[in-house]
Structure formats: structure tokens, C-alpha cells
Amino acid sequence: MKKFTLATSRVIAAATLAGSLSLSPTVSADNAGAFVGGMLTSRVMHNMHARTEAEQQQAYYAQQQAQQQQAQPVQQAPAQPAQKTTQQKLEELDKLAAGGYITPEEYKAKKKQILDSM
């Protein structure tokens, strides 16, 4: 059973009224009003049906997506970053020395420390 909003009910009532007004012989002899009212009512009902189907599809896909997200395992972030290789440490040290951030004595001491840890 479809649920109608107040606005939708008013549109259907107006369309039905428009169609019923033309049934009177004083309004129109050829029932053009009934035809227009019937067409309007038909179109409103078609639009409501299409909207209901679209809402049902959206709800279905949202439910499917929620189920997929629940089914996926939770990935944990690594506890610690990966250790730098000796080559990476030396390259970083070279950049610091080239930029003037460390003195030549500090460079030599740190380079010796890195090489000794191999």
C-alpha cells in the first residue's frame, strides 16, 4: 500500500475534480476536461510510482553498502614506521651537510656512527 503525502493527495484531488467538472454537459460536450483530468491524474500517479521505486532502490543500495563495509576487516595502522636503510640515513646526512644545517665535525661523527651500526 502506498503512502501519500498531503501535497500529493491535494494534487490527486485537484486532478480528479478537474476531470469530474467536465462530465457535466454544461461545461463541455466532448469531455475534453475529463480527458485532461485523467491524463493529469495518470501522470501524477506514474511520477509517484517512479519516485517510490527510486527511493526503494536507494534504500536497498545503502543497505548493501553498509553490509559490505561491516564485512570488510578493519585494517590496523602499523605500530612503528619502517626503519631507514643505511643508504637512506647517509643520503639524509649528506643533505643536512649540503644545506649547512650541521658542521663538518658533526657530519663526520654522525657518518661514523651510522657506518659503525652496520
One Martini backbone bead per residue (centre of mass of N, CA, C, O) as a GRO file, in nm:
protein
  118
    1MET     BB    1   0.096   0.037   0.023
    2LYS     BB    2   0.057   0.365  -0.038
    3LYS     BB    3   0.192   0.672   0.055
    4PHE     BB    4   0.050   0.992   0.106
    5THR     BB    5   0.077   1.305   0.084
    6LEU     BB    6  -0.081   1.597   0.113
    7ALA     BB    7   0.008   1.712  -0.160
    8THR     BB    8  -0.068   1.465  -0.330
    9SER     BB    9  -0.368   1.458  -0.257
   10ARG     BB   10  -0.433   1.737  -0.377
   11VAL     BB   11  -0.357   1.672  -0.670
   12ILE     BB   12  -0.558   1.442  -0.709
   13ALA     BB   13  -0.810   1.603  -0.640
   14ALA     BB   14  -0.777   1.819  -0.862
   15ALA     BB   15  -0.777   1.623  -1.102
   16THR     BB   16  -1.050   1.496  -1.045
   17LEU     BB   17  -1.213   1.757  -1.050
   18ALA     BB   18  -1.142   1.835  -1.338
   19GLY     BB   19  -1.275   1.580  -1.460
   20SER     BB   20  -1.566   1.612  -1.329
   21LEU     BB   21  -1.647   1.887  -1.453
   22SER     BB   22  -1.668   1.772  -1.756
   23LEU     BB   23  -1.928   1.586  -1.719
   24SER     BB   24  -2.083   1.822  -1.759
   25PRO     BB   25  -2.282   1.955  -2.010
   26THR     BB   26  -2.215   2.263  -1.942
   27VAL     BB   27  -1.905   2.254  -1.992
   28SER     BB   28  -1.875   1.982  -2.188
   29ALA     BB   29  -1.940   1.772  -2.461
   30ASP     BB   30  -1.640   1.619  -2.513
   31ASN     BB   31  -1.465   1.559  -2.250
   32ALA     BB   32  -1.185   1.711  -2.220
   33GLY     BB   33  -1.155   1.739  -1.912
   34ALA     BB   34  -1.144   1.437  -1.849
   35PHE     BB   35  -0.893   1.378  -2.008
   36VAL     BB   36  -0.704   1.576  -1.864
   37GLY     BB   37  -0.754   1.471  -1.578
   38GLY     BB   38  -0.663   1.180  -1.639
   39MET     BB   39  -0.377   1.249  -1.731
   40LEU     BB   40  -0.287   1.388  -1.473
   41THR     BB   41  -0.335   1.153  -1.284
   42SER     BB   42  -0.152   0.953  -1.431
   43ARG     BB   43   0.112   1.118  -1.403
   44VAL     BB   44   0.118   1.136  -1.096
   45MET     BB   45   0.120   0.832  -1.044
   46HIS     BB   46   0.378   0.771  -1.202
   47ASN     BB   47   0.569   0.955  -1.037
   48MET     BB   48   0.520   0.817  -0.765
   49HIS     BB   49   0.617   0.538  -0.850
   50ALA     BB   50   0.905   0.619  -0.935
   51ARG     BB   51   0.988   0.738  -0.662
   52THR     BB   52   0.948   0.485  -0.493
   53GLU     BB   53   1.151   0.311  -0.644
   54ALA     BB   54   1.398   0.493  -0.597
   55GLU     BB   55   1.390   0.479  -0.286
   56GLN     BB   56   1.421   0.171  -0.268
   57GLN     BB   57   1.695   0.154  -0.411
   58GLN     BB   58   1.852   0.334  -0.219
   59ALA     BB   59   1.805   0.161   0.033
   60TYR     BB   60   1.933  -0.097  -0.076
   61TYR     BB   61   2.219   0.016  -0.141
   62ALA     BB   62   2.279   0.119   0.144
   63GLN     BB   63   2.260  -0.160   0.277
   64GLN     BB   64   2.479  -0.301   0.111
   65GLN     BB   65   2.710  -0.110   0.188
   66ALA     BB   66   2.698  -0.158   0.493
   67GLN     BB   67   2.757  -0.464   0.477
   68GLN     BB   68   3.034  -0.441   0.339
   69GLN     BB   69   3.172  -0.271   0.561
   70GLN     BB   70   3.132  -0.487   0.786
   71ALA     BB   71   3.290  -0.726   0.632
   72GLN     BB   72   3.534  -0.568   0.650
   73PRO     BB   73   3.833  -0.556   0.760
   74VAL     BB   74   4.024  -0.415   0.993
   75GLN     BB   75   4.281  -0.190   0.954
   76GLN     BB   76   4.594  -0.159   1.082
   77ALA     BB   77   4.824   0.037   1.180
   78PRO     BB   78   5.133   0.079   1.205
   79ALA     BB   79   5.317   0.112   1.485
   80GLN     BB   80   5.585   0.148   1.311
   81PRO     BB   81   5.807   0.269   1.129
   82ALA     BB   82   6.021   0.209   0.907
   83GLN     BB   83   6.337   0.145   0.869
   84LYS     BB   84   6.615   0.285   0.776
   85THR     BB   85   6.854   0.281   0.571
   86THR     BB   86   7.178   0.346   0.535
   87GLN     BB   87   7.150   0.507   0.276
   88GLN     BB   88   6.930   0.703   0.377
   89LYS     BB   89   7.093   0.821   0.610
   90LEU     BB   90   7.328   0.934   0.435
   91GLU     BB   91   7.157   1.116   0.252
   92GLU     BB   92   7.045   1.291   0.480
   93LEU     BB   93   7.321   1.386   0.581
   94ASP     BB   94   7.409   1.523   0.316
   95LYS     BB   95   7.181   1.734   0.312
   96LEU     BB   96   7.253   1.874   0.577
   97ALA     BB   97   7.539   1.958   0.490
   98ALA     BB   98   7.463   2.112   0.225
   99GLY     BB   99   7.264   2.316   0.393
  100GLY     BB  100   7.412   2.392   0.678
  101TYR     BB  101   7.299   2.232   0.947
  102ILE     BB  102   7.588   2.108   0.971
  103THR     BB  103   7.888   2.032   1.064
  104PRO     BB  104   8.169   1.864   0.976
  105GLU     BB  105   8.196   1.721   1.252
  106GLU     BB  106   7.907   1.611   1.268
  107TYR     BB  107   7.917   1.451   1.008
  108LYS     BB  108   8.149   1.257   1.083
  109ALA     BB  109   8.020   1.139   1.341
  110LYS     BB  110   7.755   1.033   1.214
  111LYS     BB  111   7.879   0.856   0.995
  112LYS     BB  112   8.030   0.669   1.186
  113GLN     BB  113   7.780   0.572   1.338
  114ILE     BB  114   7.634   0.445   1.095
  115LEU     BB  115   7.865   0.250   1.005
  116ASP     BB  116   7.892   0.100   1.288
  117SER     BB  117   7.582  -0.017   1.277
  118MET     BB  118   7.630  -0.252   1.051
   0.00000   0.00000   0.00000
